[in-house]
Amino acid sequence: MRLGAFGSLPVVAEDTPYSAVTLTDSAATYVPQKRGNLVTISRETILNDDLQAIRQIPPS
């Protein structure tokens, strides 16, 4: 459970008072899932990597 959120706040025109709101409880759901990919890199790609882009790929 979490304390409610304001969501999208209304626009308040100049010299206009703010309107009152109330908070309510809401339930949050979470579904754990395994996600990912494998990146295959050839030897030639590593040798021709002039910009060192291969080094920016996180190791597994």
Buried (B, 14 or more C-beta within 10 A) or exposed (E): EEEEEEEEEEEEEEEEEEEEEEEEEEEEEEEEEEEEEEEEEEEEEEEEEEEEEEEEEEEE
